[in-house]
Amino acid sequence: MYLIHLLLPLHDNNKQKFPSAYFDRVRAELTDRFGGVTAFLRSPAVGLWKEDNEEVSRDEVVMFEVMSAELDRAWWSDYRTELRERFQQEELLVWAESVTKL
C-alpha cells in the first residue's frame, strides 16, 4: 500500500490566489482515479527556499494525499507534469511512502 502526497501552491508567481476551482478539479481527478482523497486546504503550510542569489523565497502550499495499492510511476510522472503546468510552477513535489495498514 502506498500513500502519495502532492504539494500545490495557493498562489501563482504574481502572488494571485489560484481559484478554488483549480483545487476542486484536483480533488475530483484524484477521487475519480483512486476512489478518495484527503485535502488539507484550510491550514496551508509555508515553504521557504533559497534561490541562487541567496534570496529566500516563500510560498503557501496545500497538501493532497491518496492511498493506492499500486504505484504507477508513469501515471504520476505525467500527472505531476500536468499539474506543474496548470499551476505554473518550475517544480512541483509529489512523493510516495510505503505504508502498512494496522
C-alpha positions in Angstrom: 0.0 0.0 0.0 1.3 3.5 -0.9 0.4 6.9 0.5 1.1 9.5 -2.2 1.4 13.2 -1.3 1.2 16.3 -3.5 2.1 19.8 -2.6 0.3 22.5 -4.5 0.8 26.3 -4.3 -2.0 28.6 -3.2 -0.7 31.5 -5.3 0.8 32.0 -8.7 4.1 33.7 -9.3 2.4 37.1 -9.3 1.0 36.4 -5.7 -2.5 36.0 -7.1 -4.5 33.3 -5.4 -5.5 30.3 -7.6 -9.3 30.0 -7.9 -10.8 27.3 -5.7 -11.9 25.5 -8.9 -8.2 24.6 -9.5 -8.2 22.6 -6.2 -11.7 21.3 -6.8 -10.5 19.8 -10.1 -7.5 18.1 -8.5 -9.8 16.7 -5.8 -12.2 15.4 -8.4 -9.4 13.9 -10.6 -7.8 12.1 -7.6 -11.1 10.8 -6.3 -12.1 9.5 -9.7 -8.7 7.7 -10.1 -8.2 6.4 -6.6 -11.7 6.4 -5.0 -10.9 9.0 -2.4 -8.5 11.8 -1.5 -7.6 13.8 1.6 -7.1 17.5 1.0 -5.5 19.8 3.6 -6.8 23.1 2.3 -7.7 25.2 5.3 -4.3 25.4 7.0 -1.7 26.0 4.3 1.9 25.2 5.1 4.6 27.7 4.4 7.5 26.6 2.2 10.8 28.5 2.3 13.8 28.1 0.0 16.9 29.9 -1.1 17.3 31.0 -4.7 20.7 31.1 -6.5 21.2 34.7 -5.3 20.7 33.6 -1.7 17.3 35.4 -1.5 14.7 33.5 0.5 11.5 32.7 -1.4 8.2 31.9 0.3 5.2 30.0 -0.8 2.0 28.8 0.9 1.1 25.3 -0.1 -1.7 22.8 0.4 -1.4 19.0 0.5 -3.4 16.3 -1.1 -3.0 12.6 -0.2 -4.3 9.4 -1.8 -3.9 5.8 -0.9 -3.2 3.2 -3.6 -2.4 -0.5 -3.7 0.0 0.1 -6.6 2.4 2.9 -7.5 2.0 3.7 -11.2 5.2 5.8 -11.6 4.5 6.7 -15.3 1.0 8.0 -14.5 2.3 10.1 -11.5 5.1 11.5 -13.6 2.6 12.6 -16.3 0.1 14.0 -13.7 2.9 15.9 -11.9 3.9 17.5 -15.2 0.3 18.4 -16.0 -0.1 20.0 -12.5 3.2 21.8 -12.8 2.0 23.4 -16.0 -1.5 24.1 -14.7 -0.2 25.7 -11.6 2.6 27.5 -13.5 5.4 26.0 -11.4 9.1 25.3 -12.2 8.9 22.3 -9.9 6.1 20.5 -8.1 6.7 18.0 -5.4 4.9 14.6 -5.4 6.2 11.7 -3.3 5.1 8.3 -2.1 5.6 6.3 1.0 5.1 2.6 1.5 2.6 2.1 4.4 1.2 -0.9 6.3 -2.4 -0.7 7.4 -2.8 -1.7 11.0 
